[in-house]
Amino acid sequence: MTVRLAATEYGATGGADAPPLAILHGLFGSGRNWASIAQRLAAHRRVIVVDLRNHGASAWAGGMNYGEMAEDVLAMLDERGFRRAALLGHSMGGKAAMMAALRDPDMVERLVVVDIAPVAYPPHHLALVRAMRGLGLTDIKRRSEADQALAAAIPDAAERGFLLQNLVFEEDRARWRVNLEAIEHKMSDLTGFPAVPDNAVYTGPALFVGGARSNYLLPEHEPVIRRLFPNARIAHIDDAGHWVHAEQPAAFLQLVEPFLTAAGH
């Protein structure tokens, strides 16, 4: 069953006849992480920045598998009157975008997958979820207090800062705007990638962009990428880790913009 997704649209100043681009964030993220990239890409087409289920301002649900997330995205596009769209997804969002392309290839004009492959990864995010769930929110009055409380379990300050973007204060009460319970319970779905039928393939143009310092998109992943996405191009950006688009935005856009604006395949 699909859930309603919150999304922000950025208007195109040129090339408005092109199919829109939907951007799908990673685990613990939200659409606002992609605002600056979206604004740049909106020069060429309408850009829709999505909050995936259990994240940001979107609805919560117990399910978190990639088939469900793909259906959410496709339903959101259909509801907005878009019969075809380009998809760009980072990490978890990249897996959701891949699944959407494999499920409904006619609806996906082209595909950009950022620093992820259609494979299973170790569940190393579980420790983060458990640390966040263990935070006593009743006594937290400001984000700096939460940061201090999480420091022992999550020593990396930048990582804590990213996670704490999900902590919001309403009427002097703190709450998480990410469904930590569902994420913890469905972590095996999130770290894995579902089996797809032997004939499931996306033959449209696809670009896989990895960070050279990241271990998420590796040479051993290429065979499965080529099997599912035979027209894929795989590229890596120097001096970038998993957050390729945030660490090297200019280099990222230099790769992605021409791919999105190229005619045909």
N, C-alpha and C positions, 0 to 999 in steps of 0.2 A: 504494500500500500504506500503510495507516494505521500510525501509531506510537502507543505508549502514552503518554498525557499524565499528568503529575503534577498534582494538584489538591487544594485545601483546601476543605472545606465548612464553612459557617457556618450554624448552626441557626436557624430562624425561631422567634420568640417569639409570633408571631400571624400569622394568614393562612396557615397552613401548607398549606392545600389549594391554594394558587396554584401554578402551574408554577414550577420553580426558575429562577433567574437565573444564567447563566454569564457571567463577566467575562473578557475576552480583552485582554491587555496589548499594548503596542506593541513595536517593534523595540528590541532590547537590554534590554528590561524583563523582568519576571517577575510572577507573581501577587502576590508580597508587596508590590509597589508599590501594590496596590489594597486592602490589608488594612483600612485605616480606613474607606474608602468601603463595603467589603463588610460590615463590622460594622454600619454604620448601616442599610444596605439589608436586612440580615438580620432586621430587626424585622418585616418584612412577608412574607418568603418565604425559602425556602432559597436560599443564594447559594453558587455553586461558582466559586472563583477558580482559573483554569487557567494552567499554564505551557505555552505553545505549543511545537511541535517546535523542537529546536535551541536552546532557552532554558531557564533555570532548572534544575529537576530532571527535566525530560522527556527522552525519548529523542532521540538525534540521527539524522538521515537526510540523504541527499544532496539530496533534493528539497525545494523551499521555495515551491512555487506555492500560490495561494490555494485552488484546488480540493482539493489535498492537505490543507491546514490545516483547511479546512471539514470534510472527511471525518473528520479526527482528532477534531474537537470533537463532531460528531454521533455518532461511534462511542463516545466517552467517555460521553456522556449516555445512550446506549442501554445501555451496559454497566452503568451505575449504576441502570438501571431507569426512566429518565425518557423518556417518549415525546414530551414537548413541553416547551419551555423558552423563556424570554426570553433574548435575547443582548444584551450590552453590550460593545462593542469600541472600543478607542482606537487610532488610527493603523493600523499593520499589523493589529492585532486587529480594528479596525473593518472593514477589507477582508475579513478572514477571516469575520467575522460576516455581512457583506453577502452573500458568496458562499454561506454556509450557508443563508441565507434564500432566495436565488434557486434553490438546488439542491433544497431540501426545505422549501418554504414551510409545509407542514402541521405540521412539527416545531417551527417558530419562532413562538411565541405573539406576541411583539412584539420590536422591534429598536431599540437605541440605538447610534448611531454617533458617536464623539467625534473631532472635528477631522480628518476625512478625507473624501474623495469617491471614487466609483468611476471614477477617472481615473488617468492616468500622471503621475508627477512626475519632476523631474530627479534623477539618482543622486548627490545630494550627500553621502550617507552613506558612499560608498566611501572617502573620505579617512579617516574615523574607523576603518573596518574595517582599513585598511592600517596606520594608526598603531598600532592594538591588536595586529595580527599581527606588527608589527615590534618589539614590546617584547621584549627578551631576558629571559625569565622565570627563567632559571637563576640569575641573580644577585639576583633580587628577593626580599627577605625580609619586607617589610612593604608595606602599601598606600601609605604615604606616599612610598616610593621609586618606586613605579610612577607615582604622581601627578606627581612631579618629572620623571620621564623622559618623560612624555607632554605636559608643559606647552608645549613649543615647537610641537608638531604640533596640539594641542588647547588653545588658550589660555584658553577659558572654564572657570573652576574648577568651576562647577555641572555643566556637561556632563561634565567629567572625572569628577567625583564619581559621577554617575549611571552612567557606563560602568564605573567601577571597582567598582560593586556586583557585577559579574560576575567579579571576580577573587577566587578562593578559595585558601586555604592549607591543604594537607593534608600532615601529616608534614614540615612546614617546606619544602614545595615549593609554588610558585604554579602555578595553572592557571586557564584561562578556563572558565566553566561555560556559555558560549555558543559555538555552532559557527561560528566566524569564517570558516572555509574555505567552508562551505556558503553562508553569507550573502554573502560576496564573489562566489562563483561564480554565485549566483542573484539578484544585486541587480536585474537587469532584471525578474525576476518580482515582486520585492518592491515596486519603485517603480511597476510597471505595474498594470493591472487586466485580467483575462482577458476576451476576447470571450465574450459569452453569447448563446444563441439569441434570435431576435427575440421569441419568445413567453415568454421568461424574465422573470417579474415577481413581485414580492412585494407583495401587496395588503393585508397586515396593517398594524397601526399601527407607524409608524417615527418616530423623533425623531433629527434630526441636530443636534449641539451643537458649535458652533465657538467658538474664542477670537477676540475682536474684534481682537486684535493679531497674530493668526496669518494666514498666507497659504495655509493648507491647505484651507479650506472657503470658497470665493469665490462671488460672484453668478453668474459664468459656469459654475459647476458645477451650477447648479440644473436646467437642462433634462435632463441625463442622470440626475440624482437622481429627478426627477419621472417620467421614462420607466420606470425600473426599480422605483421605490418610489412609486407614485402617491398613497399616503396619507401621505406624509412631511410632517412639520413641521420647519422649519429655524429654529434660534435661535442667537444669538451671545451670549456672556457678556463684559461689559465688563471691561477691565483684566486680560485673560487672554490668554496666548499658546497655544502648542500643547499645553502640559500643563494644560489647562483645569481638570481635577478636582483637581490639586495646588495650582494657583495661586489658585483661587477655589472651594474645596470647598463652602462654604455655598451660594453661588449655583448651583453645579452640582447639588447635591442638591435645591435648591428647584425646579429644572426637572425633574429626573429622577424623583424620588420620586413626584410626582403622576401622571406618565406611566406608571410601572410599576404603580401601584395602581389606575388607572382601569379601569372595567369595559368590556369590549367594545372597539370601535375609537374 
